[in-house]
Amino acid sequence: MYTGIIKILKISNGIRNAFPLVRPLKGKVLYEGLQTLICKVVPEKELEANSNAENFTEVLPTEVLYNIFSYLDLRSLSRCAQVNKKWNSIASDLHFYQKVDLKMYWNKFNIDTLGKLKEKLQIVRKLDMTSCNDFTLIRASEYHDNLTSIVEKAKNTLTHLCLNHTNCVSEVTMQQIFKCSNLEELRLRNIRLDWLHNGWSKSCKELMSLKTLDIRLSTLNLFDDCNNLGNVELIIKTVVNYNPKLKSWTSSRTFHFKDNSQAYEEFAKLTNLEYLDLTFCQPRPYGSSWLKCIAMHCKKLKRLELGCWKQLTDEDLIPVLTQCKELSHLYIPCTPNISSWALSMACKNLPNLRHICVWCEKITKEMVEDWAANYKHVNIYRMQ
């Protein structure tokens, strides 16, 4: 009578949650325990030859089915829901979806999966959606809406949320996350965050229960316009040490960064760095040794902005122009000491260069026109 149940349990993957509350039963212990439970409630007996096959699933009491289903993973619950209406109703109970780990299904995940789960995650407590992306850009807005709806409905129960490597997290979704007053653990590794312009730095303070915040950013623009920072060296070291795969750093209008030039050498540890914006952050006292250090180690650098570095010279730029072969954008619009030789060298040595922004009396309009004719792949903008 219970052979079908046991078969389901045998092919089940067991409970695999990102944040288990208790250690689940596994293997032989799980099998024997459930078998004993079923035997006590529904004794095994011979079926009559004319018995209706549907009775196999109708005999077990609802309480027993609830107990059995509580041990099943998402795939097994989905299978059980297809047996009949009774099993479907039980398998759809929201209490079975309080701890959901979708990470193991990332390669099969799509927008339809999220849509089907949306109604079942209304009281979810622990949700792991690591790498669960839908690469159909046409339906990206639908993905955002479903994810936002899940967070909004579960804002009073959600305690653990993991969205690592999830590229479809919208601003609206983040605002709903900050309303989850019971959230204890938030993991946002390798997603793009614009904390300042969206006011998230203030919203994050509403998460009074938060104990763990794991961001591991690939893009950081947290420090733009932050002019009351202290101990800049410690800030840079902390960010670099905890975000080794950082690809983008912008602190263009953070004037206090220029008070500690030695801290800039920490950027050399970010070997994946592609975008560095230090427009108003010329170090004081001025020194370019750190720029050479960055050029030697950050080979993937594609965009460099040193807009208001008035003491920058041709010699300072040589390491960048010779080592950073991936450089495509170079912004030095307020650097009067840069000569035509440096710009010519940039156009010749950097095969991926596409844009240069410069301002200097030594650079004439005629020079720019000449470069435009010789290096048609480079857009040279001379500020007036």
N, C-alpha and C positions, 0 to 999 in steps of 0.2 A: 504493500500500500504506500509505503513511504519511499519506495525505490527511486521515484522521480526526484524527490527532494534531495536525497543523498547524492544523486547524480549531479544535480545543480551545485551542491556544496563541493563536490570533488573537482569540478572544472572551474570553480570560483577562484579568484586570485587572493581571496581573503581581504581583510581590512587593510588598506594602505592609505593612511591620511598623513598630511604634512605635519600635523600637530596633534598626535593621539593623546587623548585624555587618560586612557588606561592602556595597558599592554594587552592587545587582543590575543585570543586563543588561536593557536596555529596547528596545522598538520593533524596528527593522530588524535591529539587531545580534543580538538574541535570536532572532528568526525565522530569520535566515540561519545562525546558529551551530548551532541545533538541527537545521535541515534538512540541513546538511552532516554532522552527527554521525550522523543516521539513515541517510543515503545510504551512508556508509562501512560501516556495520554490516550493513544490510540493503539490498542493491542493488534498485532498482526493476525490476519485471518484470511482464509481462502475466499476468493471472489467467485460468485456464481458465473456460469458460462454466459448468461445473458445480461450481465451487469453492464450498465452504461459506463463507458470509459471516462466520461466527465466527472463521475463520482470520485475518481482518484483525488481530485483537487478540492472537492467539496466537503469531504469527510473531516479534514483537519479543522479544529476550532480556530477561530480568528486569533485568539491569544497566542496559540502555538506558532502560527504563521508570523505574527509580529515579532515573537522572540527569535525565530529563525532568520527572518529578513534583517534583523538588526546586526547580524554578523556578515552580511553580504556587501560586496563592493558595488560600484556603480554599474558595471557591466552585468553582473548577476541580477541586480535589481531590475535592470532593463529587460532581461530575459524573463524574469518572473512576471513582469507586468504584461507580457504577451500571452500568458497562459489562458486567463479568462477575466471576466469583469471583476470578480472578487479579488483575485490576486493583483489586478491592476490598481484597484482602489487602495489596497493595503500598501503596495509598493510605491504609491504616490504620496504616502503620508510624509508631511514635512519634517517630522522628527528623524527620519532616516537620512536627511540631507543637512544635518547640523555641522558635520565635519566632512568637507568635500575637497578631495585632491584631484585636480584635473591635469596636473603636471605630466603624469604618465601617458596621457592621451593627447599631448600637444601636437603630434604629427597627424592626428585625425580630427583635430578641432577645427570648427568653422562657425560661421554666424548662425547656422541652423541649430547647431548643438547648443549654443548659448541661448537661443530663443526657446528651445524646449526645456532647458533647465531653469529658466527665469522664474517660473511660477513655483518651482520646488525649493528655491533658495530664499524664501521669504523670512525664515528664522535661522538662517545659517550663522554659525558662530565662527568657524574656522574655514577659510576659503583660500586655496592655493591655485592660482591660474598662471603659473610660470610658463612663459613661452607660448601661451595660448593666443595666437594671433590669427586673424583672418586676412589673407593677403589679397582678397578681392576688394580693391580700393573703391569700387563702385558702391559697395555696401558698408563702407567704413562708418558712415553716420548711423546706420542701423546697429552696428556693433557698439558704438558709443552709447546709444540710447538704451540698449539692453543691459550693458554693464552698469550704467548710471542707475537704472531702475532697480537692479539687484541690490546695489549699495544703499539706495534710498529706502527700500522696504526693510532691509536688515540693519538699519542704523542703530536700533536699540539692542540688538543681539550680537552684532559682529564684534569679535574680540581680536581675531588674528586675520590679517589680509596680506597676501603675497601676490604682487603683480610684476615680479621680476621679468625683464626682457619682454614686456608686453608693450607693443608700439601703438596701441590704439586707445590709450588712456587720454581722455579729453579734459579740458579745463572744468567743464561742468561735473565730470566724474570726480575730480579732485575736490571740488567744493562739497560734494556729497560725502566724501570720505571724511572730511574735517567735521562733519556733523555726527559722526559715530562716537558718541560720548564714552562708550565702554571699550573702545579700541585700545588694546595693549601692545600689539605688535604690528608694525607696518613695514613692509619690504617693497621698495620701489627701485630695485637695482636695474641700472642701464635703461632708464626711460628718460625722455627729455622733460626737464622741469624749468619753468620760468617763474621762480618764486617771487621775484620782486614785482614784475609788471602785473601779476595777477593777485598780488596781496596775500600770497599763501604763507609768507613768513608770519603774518599776524594770525591768520586762520589756524595755523598749526598749533598755536597756543591753546586752542579750545580742546585739544585732545589731552585732557587732564589725566587719563588712565594710562597713557602711552608709556611703555617701559623699554621698548626696542624700536629703533628707527634705523633701518638698513637701506641706504640709498645706492651706494656704490655707483655714483653718477658717471655717465660718459660725457655729459654736457653740464657745465656749471656757469650760470650767469647770475649767481646769487649776490655778488658784491657790487654790481653797478650802482652808482650814486650813494654808496655807503661811506660816509665821510667821518664817522665817529668810531672807527675801528681802532682797537688797541692791540699791541703785540702782534703785528702783522706777520712776523716770522713764524710764530706759533700757529697762526691760522693757516698759512700756506703749507707748513709741515704736516699739520693734521689732515688737511684735504688730500695732499699728495700720498700720505701713508695709507689712508683708508679708501682711496679711490685710484688705485694704480692703473686702471684702464681708462682714465679720463682722456677724452678726446678734445674737449673744448673748454677754454677758460676765458671769461670776459670780466674785466674789472676796469673798464675804460674810464669811468669817472670817479674812481676811488682814489682820491688824492693822497690819502695817508699811506698808500702802498709805497710811495716813493721814498719814505723815510728809512727804509731798510733794504739796501741793495743786495746784501748777502743772502737774504731770503729767496731772491730770484733764482739762485742756483738750484733750488729745490725742484724747479720746473723740469730740470734735466732728467729727473727720475721718471717723468711721464713719457715713456718711449712711444706711446700711442697718440701723443698730442698732435692734433691737426689744425687747431685754431687757437691762436693766442692774441688777445686784445689787451694791450696795456697803453692805450692812447695817451692818457694824462698821467702816466705812472713812471716818468723818468726818474731813476734813483738818485738820491742825494746822500753823499757826494757821488758825482757821476762816475760810472765805471762800466766797461763793456765786457769784462771777463765772463760774466754769467751768460751773455748773449752767445759767446763762442761755445760755452759749455752746452747750451741748449742746441745749437746747431750741430754739435758733434753727436748728441744722443737722440735728439728728436728728428729722426730721418723722415718721418711721415708728415711733417709740418706742411700744411697747404695754404694757410692764411696767417699773415703776420701784420698786426696793426701797431705801429709806433708813431702815431700821428703827431704828437706835440713834443717829440724828443729833439729839442733844438740843438743839442750838443752832439747828435749822432753824425758820424763821419763815414767816409767811404771805407776806411780801414775797419770800422766796427761791423760793417755789413759783409765784408769779404767771407767770413765763415758761413754766413747764411747763404750767400750766393753760390758758394762752392759745394756745400754739404747738403742743403735742403733741396734735392732735385724734384721733390713733389710739389714745391711751392707754386701756387697758381695766383694768389692775390698778395700784393705788397702795398701797404698803405703807409706812406711817410709824407703827408701833405704839408707839415710845418717844420721841415728839417732843412734849413738854409745852407748847410755845409755839404750836402750831397752834390756830387758833380755828374756831368754827363758820362764820364768814364764808368761810374758805378751802375748807371742805368743801362748803358750799352752791355756791360758785363752780365747784368741780370737777364737781358733779352737773349743773349748768346748762350749762357750756361744753364738756364732753367727751361727745359723743354716743355713743361706744363704751364708756364707762366701765361696768364690770360689778362691780368689787370694790374696796372701800377697807378697809384695816385700820389702825386708829388707837388711840392711847391718850393721853388728855389730861384733866386735871381740868376743863378748860373745856367739854369735850364730855360732856353728861349723857345718861343713858339715854333721857330723854324726847325729846331732840333727835334721837337715832338713830331712835326710833320714828316721829317726825314725818317725817324724811327717807324712811324706808322706805315711808311712806304716799304721799308726794308723788313719789318717784322709785323706782318699783317695779322698774325695770330694774337698779338698783344694789343690791348686797349690801354693807351697811356693818357691819363687825365692830368692836365696841368692846372692847378688852382690859380686863379688870378689874384 
